[in-house]
Amino acid sequence: MTFQRIVIGVLVLIVAALGAVGYFEWKMAVQVRTMKAFVEGYVFNEAVAACERAQSSTPFKWNGGKSTSVIGLNSVKLDKYAVVASYTLLADGVYCDYDPIKRKAEIGSSFLEREQF
């Protein structure tokens, strides 16, 4: 009888722990999405201006473009110490990757295919 109570108590604790973990994971995911949206909104105007000023044989025209799209904030972890961030815009088939840390734009490349460092 005591063994059954212990087993039931342990199962109840496991279910409660899994529920708590799920709840905290959901709360963190909501906070991460909110922070990502805030950062993307903060960087957007700066990225558009830098992309339109960038020197390239293919002009990047966000303002007045027929088909524009925000791909968003991306990041690639090169090693355990280096993370490279990029904000990618697409206007009329031309990609522009903006590095918010270096404040530099590259046109005509896909973020995952460009050279790192």
C-alpha positions as a printed NumPy array, in Angstrom:
array([[  0.   ,   0.   ,   0.   ],
       [  2.796,   2.409,   0.894],
       [  4.643,   1.516,  -2.318],
       [  1.556,   2.334,  -4.399],
       [  1.207,   5.74 ,  -2.716],
       [  4.873,   6.498,  -3.358],
       [  4.543,   5.529,  -7.038],
       [  1.39 ,   7.628,  -7.46 ],
       [  3.057,  10.565,  -5.684],
       [  6.112,  10.326,  -7.94 ],
       [  3.899,  10.181, -11.048],
       [  1.944,  13.239,  -9.897],
       [  5.219,  15.101,  -9.321],
       [  6.499,  14.107, -12.782],
       [  3.287,  15.289, -14.463],
       [  3.405,  18.57 , -12.513],
       [  7.071,  19.077, -13.443],
       [  6.364,  18.443, -17.13 ],
       [  3.474,  20.891, -17.009],
       [  5.676,  23.544, -15.375],
       [  8.422,  23.015, -17.968],
       [  5.893,  23.34 , -20.792],
       [  4.48 ,  26.519, -19.305],
       [  7.9  ,  28.157, -18.881],
       [  8.937,  27.099, -22.388],
       [  5.775,  28.696, -23.799],
       [  6.386,  31.92 , -21.814],
       [  9.993,  32.112, -23.052],
       [  8.929,  31.515, -26.656],
       [  6.44 ,  34.403, -26.411],
       [  9.12 ,  36.69 , -24.966],
       [ 11.627,  35.705, -27.667],
       [  9.082,  36.392, -30.436],
       [  8.278,  39.768, -28.882],
       [ 11.945,  40.71 , -28.61 ],
       [ 12.638,  39.574, -32.186],
       [  9.743,  41.693, -33.477],
       [ 11.016,  44.701, -31.522],
       [ 14.572,  44.3  , -32.872],
       [ 13.314,  43.83 , -36.428],
       [ 11.188,  46.97 , -36.172],
       [ 14.104,  48.911, -34.723],
       [ 16.512,  47.828, -37.491],
       [ 14.122,  48.06 , -40.465],
       [ 14.534,  51.75 , -41.42 ],
       [ 18.285,  51.596, -40.964],
       [ 18.482,  48.446, -43.109],
       [ 16.427,  49.961, -45.942],
       [ 18.59 ,  53.091, -46.01 ],
       [ 21.843,  51.114, -45.956],
       [ 20.65 ,  48.732, -48.675],
       [ 19.617,  51.567, -50.973],
       [ 23.006,  53.289, -50.467],
       [ 25.075,  50.132, -50.993],
       [ 27.24 ,  50.04 , -54.103],
       [ 26.262,  47.258, -56.487],
       [ 25.814,  46.558, -60.169],
       [ 22.249,  45.536, -59.3  ],
       [ 20.373,  48.445, -57.711],
       [ 18.293,  47.769, -54.632],
       [ 15.09 ,  49.813, -54.716],
       [ 12.893,  49.241, -51.669],
       [ 10.98 ,  52.496, -52.067],
       [  9.14 ,  52.22 , -55.349],
       [  9.792,  48.49 , -55.673],
       [  6.995,  46.408, -57.152],
       [  7.616,  43.311, -55.043],
       [  9.165,  43.857, -51.618],
       [  9.479,  41.43 , -48.756],
       [ 11.115,  41.331, -45.34 ],
       [ 12.777,  37.98 , -44.811],
       [ 13.753,  39.001, -41.309],
       [ 16.432,  38.685, -38.716],
       [ 18.712,  35.684, -39.183],
       [ 21.722,  34.472, -37.292],
       [ 24.41 ,  31.891, -37.826],
       [ 26.592,  30.618, -35.006],
       [ 30.082,  30.148, -36.419],
       [ 31.534,  28.687, -33.25 ],
       [ 30.745,  28.811, -29.559],
       [ 31.9  ,  32.452, -29.298],
       [ 30.838,  34.064, -32.6  ],
       [ 27.286,  34.689, -33.796],
       [ 26.753,  36.588, -37.04 ],
       [ 23.444,  38.438, -37.356],
       [ 21.814,  39.63 , -40.556],
       [ 18.577,  41.388, -41.452],
       [ 17.53 ,  40.33 , -44.945],
       [ 15.314,  42.288, -47.335],
       [ 14.115,  41.288, -50.804],
       [ 13.05 ,  43.866, -53.385],
       [ 12.202,  42.928, -56.967],
       [ 14.281,  39.744, -56.763],
       [ 17.365,  41.435, -55.287],
       [ 18.506,  40.289, -51.845],
       [ 20.12 ,  42.673, -49.403],
       [ 21.709,  41.437, -46.188],
       [ 22.213,  44.118, -43.553],
       [ 24.558,  43.494, -40.635],
       [ 23.124,  45.509, -37.719],
       [ 26.35 ,  45.252, -35.714],
       [ 28.738,  46.442, -38.454],
       [ 25.987,  48.592, -40.041],
       [ 26.974,  47.311, -43.47 ],
       [ 24.78 ,  46.103, -46.323],
       [ 25.59 ,  43.527, -48.996],
       [ 23.453,  43.255, -52.119],
       [ 22.809,  40.244, -54.291],
       [ 23.797,  37.573, -51.83 ],
       [ 21.857,  35.18 , -49.738],
       [ 22.849,  35.398, -46.09 ],
       [ 23.669,  31.708, -45.786],
       [ 25.81 ,  31.696, -48.946],
       [ 27.934,  34.79 , -48.341],
       [ 31.48 ,  34.634, -47.037],
       [ 31.913,  34.897, -43.3  ],
       [ 34.817,  36.933, -41.963]])
